[in-house]
Amino acid sequence: MAARSKAASQKLTAAKQVDVSALAKRGGGAVATAPASPPIAGVLSVVGGVLVHLTLGTIYCFGNFISYMPKSMYFFDGEMHEGNPHALLVLPITMLFQCFGLPLGAILQKRMSPSKVALLGAWIMAAGVYLSSYATDLTTFMIGYSVLFGIGIGMAYTSAWVEGWKWFPRRRGLVSGSVLTGFGAGGFFFNKIGTSLVNPDNMQTIDGVFPDAVYSRWPLMLRSLAIIYAVLAAVGAFLIRTPPKGYAVEAAPGAADAPAVKSLTVKEAVATKQFWMIWACIFMSVCGCLNVSSNYKYLGSAYEHLNDDAFLSLAGGLSALANAAGRLFWGSQADAHGFKKPVMALTALQALLYPLYKVSTHSRKTYMLATMLVFFCLGGNFSIFPGVMPKIFGPENGAAIYSVIYSAFGSTAVASFFLAKELIAKFGWQMSFNALGGMSLVAMLIGGAFQPIAL
């Protein structure tokens, strides 16, 4: 009798798994609940994604590293000029090429495992950093550090978390937020590592110029970092695993009776007004964050009481941790509250913060705090949107749709450079930050007017 009872129980369990798998194929996976004990392979996959993103997140290190770049590479013609250096375009152009890498990564994920795509992208990124160390002019440098770096980041970006989504389908915002925490934390660790390699004695600038010893270590710093990136990404990619065939989390009560959820294709999603509202919201919201992430060290060095390389590097490192915390916090908020409430809270905070940013230069404490808050908001911009894609457009093509909508980040990165350059030249830093606050207000209005698609 015991044997018969055990056999019947096994059949019932198998039948439930089949029902859940069939439901997921129809789009009903959104009603699944996570098992009481998270699968070890799933947790390790998320950890692997974090390690990969530690390397990808070094994109924000350039806001610190730019001060160590030889002055002959500050402008395209190799000469020094007044005003913002052309080298500030490195980060925006990197993000622009990241937009090309994202859809490429989504395409490759259909032909090979996401772990292999993540590794390939991270190694292309590392190769770009290594090759850029041999550049002697800005154009050549940007081919490696902006073009290859950006394409590699884009290829690996979603590949590092899509498997986590499969392991934990009801915690997609938390999964992407956790993985993207690595993206933010990478800036903290590698800011410190890079600074210790290029300026171990904490030499200070005189009229904005370091001693030659600092600039002579620039190539070695880039090559050393590239090797570390490649090794760390390999370890992370090794940990990323695809769920076994037939894997399904335990179904929630009434799951079998839940209506099927439609998933829009990329083409269908682009044709909706919701897609373009999100695109515009990203463009308006993230512009200020990217402007500060590129300029915080450049602005701080203009004030005598802030012009200390160790302090500004520390500010950048702690801000990277704030970026990581923001990705985890705002990602969890998107899980709990969807799109509208977190976006409105985030953009309202930014609208208050930007007009006060220049005021914060009066002391080291306020400048560090303000910079950390901006990076905290930056993390929110990069974690809210990917996590809500499956909720808004359906569970099947969330990553692919995000890879297209990500073009808003690249577009606003380039726009922020030219907008800031014009406003600062004509009206000063304060007017520039006021305009960025106004853009955040527009983003808040767009988020407030957003209505979900009836799938």
VOGU-3710 file (C-alpha; in Angstrom, 3 decimals, decimal comma):
1> maarskaasq> 0,000/0,000/0,000  2,836/2,377/0,862  4,468/1,711/-2,514  1,205/2,415/-4,346  0,702/5,627/-2,380  4,240/6,770/-3,202  3,759/6,006/-6,909  0,488/7,918/-6,970  2,144/10,902/-5,307  4,928/10,895/-7,899
11> kltaakqvdv> 2,407/10,809/-10,755  0,488/13,703/-9,226  3,690/15,757/-8,876  4,638/15,016/-12,482  1,188/16,028/-13,684  1,451/19,330/-11,831  4,840/20,028/-13,429  3,388/19,348/-16,893  0,473/21,698/-16,173  2,865/24,434/-15,026
21> salakrggga> 5,110/23,998/-18,067  2,143/24,186/-20,402  0,873/27,257/-18,599  4,258/28,954/-18,945  4,278/28,267/-22,693  0,881/29,963/-22,971  2,276/32,990/-21,125  0,891/32,066/-17,719  4,279/31,821/-16,102  3,659/35,180/-14,477
31> vatapasppi> 1,487/33,510/-11,839  4,128/31,039/-10,696  5,505/31,233/-7,187  9,077/30,601/-6,169  9,802/27,356/-4,325  10,311/27,596/-0,570  14,000/26,778/-0,988  15,645/28,611/-3,952  17,553/26,245/-6,265  21,315/26,426/-5,709
41> agvlsvvggv> 22,008/26,476/-9,459  19,638/29,436/-9,819  21,315/31,361/-7,011  24,749/30,636/-8,492  23,529/31,851/-11,881  22,554/35,168/-10,322  25,943/35,349/-8,558  27,642/34,648/-11,892  25,674/37,468/-13,466  26,816/39,787/-10,678
51> lvhltlgtiy> 30,474/38,904/-11,354  30,072/39,556/-15,083  28,436/42,894/-14,334  31,265/43,858/-11,987  33,407/44,075/-15,127  30,737/45,745/-17,267  30,126/48,399/-14,603  33,628/49,745/-15,061  32,112/51,923/-17,787  31,561/54,546/-15,042
61> cfgnfisymp> 35,209/54,433/-13,958  36,065/56,764/-16,812  34,639/59,673/-14,842  37,574/59,065/-12,480  40,148/57,799/-14,994  39,830/60,788/-17,321  42,003/62,872/-14,996  44,890/60,418/-15,549  44,620/60,497/-19,338  47,573/62,264/-21,025
71> ksmyffdgem> 46,623/65,839/-21,864  47,569/65,276/-25,512  44,489/63,028/-25,736  41,991/65,505/-24,270  41,039/67,009/-27,634  40,820/65,433/-31,083  43,522/67,708/-32,511  45,970/66,923/-29,695  46,101/70,558/-28,530  44,743/72,012/-25,287
81> hegnphallv> 41,742/74,369/-25,497  39,394/76,206/-23,168  36,123/74,551/-22,157  35,060/70,946/-21,669  37,525/68,482/-23,221  36,389/66,260/-26,079  37,457/63,286/-23,936  34,192/63,728/-22,004  32,563/62,169/-25,088  34,162/58,800/-24,281
91> lpitmlfqcf> 31,359/57,720/-21,908  28,443/58,917/-24,105  29,901/57,242/-27,207  30,490/54,050/-25,204  26,821/54,017/-24,232  25,823/54,732/-27,829  27,692/51,651/-29,060  26,259/49,683/-26,171  22,934/50,215/-27,945  24,304/48,315/-30,964
101> glplgailqk> 25,629/45,518/-28,782  22,349/44,895/-26,941  20,270/43,622/-29,906  23,313/41,702/-31,126  23,448/39,952/-27,762  19,729/39,149/-27,940  20,208/37,593/-31,396  23,198/35,529/-30,251  21,255/34,243/-27,223  19,010/32,351/-29,647
111> rmspskvall> 22,026/30,627/-31,203  24,159/29,912/-28,128  23,726/29,872/-24,369  23,457/33,227/-22,582  26,546/32,342/-20,515  28,638/32,096/-23,709  27,220/35,386/-24,992  28,023/37,033/-21,644  31,607/35,747/-21,798  32,079/36,789/-25,434
121> gawimaagvy> 30,769/40,280/-24,765  32,895/40,749/-21,648  36,027/39,598/-23,470  35,351/41,988/-26,371  34,996/44,749/-23,789  38,279/43,752/-22,095  40,009/43,586/-25,474  38,862/47,143/-26,196  40,396/48,370/-22,935  43,667/46,524/-23,616
131> lssyatdltt> 44,001/47,814/-27,180  43,169/51,382/-26,142  46,264/51,378/-23,920  48,401/51,676/-27,065  46,547/54,755/-28,369  48,347/58,084/-28,547  45,413/60,204/-29,750  41,769/60,499/-28,733  40,260/59,073/-31,934  42,286/55,860/-31,762
141> fmigysvlfg> 41,600/55,580/-28,033  37,842/55,804/-28,581  37,893/52,992/-31,156  39,001/50,658/-28,392  37,555/52,235/-25,249  34,243/53,457/-26,705  33,428/51,273/-29,735  34,680/47,828/-28,672  34,028/48,511/-24,997  30,446/49,599/-25,703
151> igigmaytsa> 29,584/46,745/-28,082  30,989/44,211/-25,618  28,982/45,628/-22,708  25,812/45,577/-24,796  26,287/41,947/-25,834  26,822/40,763/-22,250  24,357/43,123/-20,544  21,078/41,164/-20,589  22,806/37,818/-21,136  23,971/37,956/-17,527
161> wvegwkwfpr> 20,453/38,030/-16,071  18,075/36,278/-18,500  18,888/32,883/-16,983  18,124/34,307/-13,556  14,716/35,336/-14,876  14,091/31,714/-15,884  15,054/30,416/-12,447  13,000/33,049/-10,587  10,187/34,193/-12,944  8,248/36,073/-10,255
171> rrglvsgsvl> 11,287/37,995/-9,053  12,524/39,432/-12,323  12,936/42,938/-10,974  14,878/41,632/-7,975  17,022/39,378/-10,199  17,928/42,132/-12,660  18,374/44,570/-9,767  20,714/42,126/-7,985  22,779/41,501/-11,114  22,883/45,213/-11,867
181> tgfgaggfff> 24,114/45,785/-8,318  27,307/44,223/-9,611  27,291/46,785/-12,422  27,235/49,582/-9,878  29,701/47,975/-7,461  32,220/47,421/-10,252  32,824/51,151/-10,322  33,698/51,149/-6,618  36,262/48,356/-6,732  37,897/49,255/-10,014
191> nkigtslvnp> 37,992/52,984/-9,298  40,169/52,161/-6,296  42,234/49,572/-8,171  42,797/51,903/-11,121  43,779/54,841/-8,923  46,190/52,683/-6,902  47,858/51,561/-10,137  48,206/54,958/-11,797  48,625/57,276/-8,807  49,827/55,171/-5,844
201> dnmqtidgvf> 51,445/58,167/-4,116  48,323/60,379/-4,312  50,116/63,077/-6,289  48,046/66,228/-6,793  47,460/68,337/-9,874  49,022/71,752/-10,348  46,809/73,916/-12,589  44,955/70,724/-13,554  48,091/68,795/-14,550  49,585/65,744/-12,792
211> pdavysrwpl> 53,331/65,038/-12,646  54,593/63,016/-15,634  54,943/59,899/-13,455  51,149/59,571/-13,304  50,636/59,828/-17,058  53,440/57,333/-17,697  51,472/54,666/-15,783  48,294/55,185/-17,864  48,974/52,341/-20,378  49,953/49,857/-17,647
221> mlrslaiiya> 46,789/50,653/-15,697  44,575/49,924/-18,713  46,347/46,654/-19,545  46,242/45,423/-15,954  42,538/46,225/-15,649  41,748/44,508/-18,961  43,319/41,258/-17,775  41,412/41,384/-14,482  38,147/42,045/-16,353  38,685/39,023/-18,620
231> vlaavgafli> 39,425/36,623/-15,740  36,556/37,837/-13,544  34,082/37,570/-16,442  35,213/34,006/-17,172  34,480/32,960/-13,576  31,070/34,637/-13,675  30,092/33,095/-17,014  31,061/29,640/-15,719  28,512/29,974/-12,898  25,599/30,975/-15,167
241> rtppkgyave> 23,432/27,928/-15,878  20,273/27,306/-17,911  17,419/25,648/-15,945  17,009/21,956/-16,816  14,379/20,973/-19,342  10,987/20,754/-17,681  12,006/22,991/-14,766  9,035/24,836/-13,337  8,434/26,578/-10,055  5,466/25,568/-7,937
251> aapgaadapa> 2,201/26,935/-9,286  0,131/29,327/-7,223  -3,367/28,314/-6,135  -5,731/28,824/-9,067  -2,891/29,054/-11,571  -4,517/26,536/-13,889  -7,575/28,797/-14,166  -5,586/31,960/-14,852  -6,029/33,535/-18,302  -3,163/33,255/-20,756
261> vksltvkeav> -0,932/36,326/-20,965  -0,031/37,506/-24,440  3,560/38,443/-25,220  4,206/41,152/-27,785  6,957/40,739/-30,336  9,585/43,459/-30,610  7,870/44,814/-33,725  4,472/44,905/-31,990  5,953/46,558/-28,893  7,646/49,319/-30,908
271> atkqfwmiwa> 4,273/50,105/-32,507  2,659/50,905/-29,134  2,517/54,350/-27,551  3,636/52,786/-24,258  6,997/51,868/-25,813  7,648/55,461/-26,857  6,414/56,867/-23,544  8,972/54,684/-21,749  11,635/55,698/-24,285  10,928/59,392/-23,701
281> cifmsvcgcl> 10,794/58,884/-19,937  14,252/57,272/-19,978  15,668/60,024/-22,207  14,426/62,795/-19,928  15,166/61,048/-16,632  18,670/59,694/-17,084  20,250/62,716/-18,816  21,210/64,416/-15,553  22,619/61,262/-13,946  24,922/60,631/-16,893
291> nvssnykylg> 26,002/64,263/-16,934  27,092/64,113/-13,288  28,730/60,672/-13,672  30,958/62,146/-16,398  31,656/65,515/-14,772  31,765/65,087/-10,982  35,584/64,912/-10,871  35,993/67,611/-13,527  33,698/69,982/-11,603  35,165/69,122/-8,203
301> sayehlndda> 38,742/69,761/-9,327  37,778/73,380/-10,092  37,388/74,084/-6,345  40,509/74,294/-4,196  38,908/72,600/-1,173  37,672/69,711/-3,355  40,734/69,360/-5,596  42,267/66,301/-3,951  42,684/63,195/-6,088  42,216/60,778/-3,183
311> flslagglsa> 39,010/62,546/-2,093  37,478/62,744/-5,573  38,388/59,110/-6,276  36,795/58,125/-2,953  33,696/60,127/-3,868  33,509/58,236/-7,143  34,011/54,888/-5,419  31,352/55,472/-2,750  29,018/56,804/-5,427  29,499/53,538/-7,300
321> lanaagrlfw> 28,306/51,703/-4,179  25,325/54,068/-4,046  24,685/53,167/-7,681  24,718/49,480/-6,713  22,376/50,066/-3,763  20,051/52,066/-6,004  19,801/49,234/-8,514  18,816/46,764/-5,802  16,407/49,151/-4,056  14,628/50,473/-7,137
331> gsqadahgfk> 14,514/47,008/-8,743  12,682/45,645/-5,704  10,293/48,619/-5,835  9,490/47,811/-9,459  8,709/44,217/-8,402  6,389/45,415/-5,660  4,702/48,399/-7,323  5,165/48,030/-11,083  6,254/50,927/-13,292  4,399/54,127/-12,450
341> kpvmaltalq> 4,972/54,677/-8,718  8,742/53,959/-8,660  9,373/56,081/-11,758  7,439/59,041/-10,381  9,273/58,814/-7,029  12,652/58,541/-8,759  12,151/61,458/-11,128  10,718/63,670/-8,369  13,855/63,048/-6,288  16,057/63,945/-9,263
351> allyplykvs> 14,091/67,126/-9,971  14,833/68,291/-6,420  18,455/67,141/-6,432  19,919/68,606/-9,637  19,299/72,314/-8,923  21,061/71,797/-5,561  24,064/69,932/-6,957  26,313/72,946/-7,571  25,369/74,319/-4,159  26,789/71,119/-2,673
361> thsrktymla> 30,312/72,142/-3,778  30,573/74,348/-0,673  31,940/71,458/1,381  33,406/68,007/0,866  30,656/66,280/2,859  27,780/67,842/0,940  29,497/67,282/-2,431  30,111/63,612/-1,685  26,548/63,134/-0,415  25,016/64,875/-3,434
371> tmlvffclgg> 27,142/62,830/-5,847  26,167/59,605/-4,072  22,475/60,534/-4,302  22,788/61,176/-8,041  24,407/57,771/-8,518  21,669/56,206/-6,352  19,166/57,638/-8,833  21,308/56,443/-11,739  20,979/52,906/-10,377  17,212/53,351/-10,299
381> nfsifpgvmp> 17,074/54,358/-13,943  18,959/51,233/-14,949  17,022/48,765/-12,759  13,376/49,850/-12,929  13,002/49,607/-16,692  14,407/46,117/-17,461  12,430/44,492/-14,646  9,075/45,867/-15,829  9,504/44,964/-19,504  7,925/41,478/-19,078
391> kifgpengaa> 5,057/42,987/-17,063  4,284/45,620/-19,677  4,938/43,721/-22,924  4,577/40,083/-21,827  7,044/37,495/-20,488  8,449/36,071/-23,732  10,415/38,969/-25,285  11,153/41,280/-22,356  14,945/41,208/-22,796  14,750/41,678/-26,575
401> iysviysafg> 12,368/44,642/-26,224  14,616/46,204/-23,598  17,587/45,875/-25,939  15,757/48,171/-28,376  14,361/50,597/-25,814  17,885/50,925/-24,406  18,654/53,207/-27,349  17,124/55,956/-25,195  20,070/55,655/-22,789  22,619/55,973/-25,585
411> stavasffla> 20,784/58,889/-27,172  20,499/60,869/-23,957  24,160/60,152/-23,109  25,279/61,942/-26,273  22,641/64,672/-25,902  23,708/65,368/-22,306  27,261/66,116/-23,438  26,238/68,721/-26,014  23,445/70,158/-23,848  25,783/70,654/-20,901
421> keliakfgwq> 28,526/72,073/-23,111  26,233/74,755/-24,543  24,512/75,650/-21,275  27,722/75,782/-19,247  29,463/77,926/-21,866  26,582/80,417/-22,087  24,976/80,388/-18,635  27,238/78,455/-16,241  26,938/75,209/-14,305  23,882/76,243/-12,265
431> msfnalggms> 21,679/76,803/-15,318  22,803/73,475/-16,697  21,692/71,673/-13,531  18,410/73,615/-13,467  17,673/72,391/-17,007  18,423/68,801/-15,998  15,986/69,168/-13,097  13,349/70,395/-15,540  13,912/67,345/-17,738  13,286/65,118/-14,719
441> lvamliggaf> 9,990/66,919/-14,108  8,960/66,130/-17,677  9,891/62,482/-17,089  7,731/62,462/-13,957  4,746/63,770/-15,947  5,257/61,084/-18,603  5,423/58,394/-15,920  2,250/59,722/-14,286  0,355/59,589/-17,595  1,455/56,011/-18,377
451> qpial> -1,271/53,402/-18,768  -0,402/49,685/-19,133  -1,224/47,641/-22,217  -4,202/45,294/-21,961  -2,581/41,975/-22,929
//
